[in-house]
Amino acid sequence: MAKALDVTNYLNNLQLTFPAAAYSTRRAQLSGTATRALLYPKAQGAPILQTPLLIEGREQALIADKSLISFAPEVSAHSRADILESTLLAQLGAKSKVKDETDTTGWFNAYIDILSRIGWSVEGGEIRNISTSANAVEFQNVIVNILTGAFDASFMAAATKALDAIKNIAGANGRIDAFEQNTHTENSGSFQIAVAKQEAGAVSINLGTFLVTTTNQIKQILFIKFSKDDTALQYASSKLTLDPKVYSSVRQLIQQKLSGKAAEFVAEIPL
């Protein structure tokens, strides 16, 4: 009971800073009444994000603030909503805690701390430097190389598919423009790619976080080219597992903290 009260008090005091750019192209296609009925159900304990945005039984890739999350087909719609809502809360809470946008390491540490308080257990997460001897390396290639060493082949298949999907629509989609605004300033940024799975009812995420600081101007964070002399890159690989008992006790409060804005900062990327 004391632990539950501690989490509740923590969430009540947690401030959120919402991004300036929204992804709500789906919401714009619906009337206000229809949008709330579809994305913000009033039933107690129901996830804010659910069908038709979240469809179980098939693979999906969605952006939530600065995270690209790929869902395996077996992840239920309810679990997809829990993942998106909790990771979105952690991102927005970390943004509020760390006002300096160039402090990407501080942001990541705050993000992991928030997740650990609301029911996610975290393995790994140590921040490491990425070094290269090449004169120019594309960030996407670095991402693939790092994650290949950190996770298994099934993770890489899903992650690569999601990255390719973003690349295919980059520059021609308002969601990507918003993603760029939310992931970086002119000279620094952070980006996450995750694959969510559900096995025997257990929900887990393999997560790769990438932190960038450069003397060059960042235009497209996933596809920048950098050299060892002008750019510092860091990464962290983590495995997160959700405790359903803990999370069920705070789910409704998390939804309240998101103030009905969750769908504004979540968008599907066509695979």
Secondary structure as UniProt FT lines:
FT   HELIX           2..13
FT   HELIX           25..28
FT   HELIX           32..39
FT   TURN            44..45
FT   TURN            51..52
FT   TURN            56..57
FT   STRAND          60..64
FT   TURN            65..66
FT   STRAND          67..71
FT   TURN            73..74
FT   HELIX           77..97
FT   TURN            101..102
FT   HELIX           104..117
FT   TURN            118..119
FT   STRAND          120..124
FT   STRAND          128..130
FT   STRAND          137..138
FT   HELIX           139..150
FT   HELIX           153..169
FT   TURN            170..171
FT   HELIX           174..183
FT   STRAND          188..199
FT   TURN            200..201
FT   STRAND          202..214
FT   HELIX           221..223
FT   STRAND          225..226
FT   TURN            228..230
FT   STRAND          231..242
FT   HELIX           244..257
FT   TURN            258..260
FT   HELIX           262..265
FT   STRAND          266..269
//
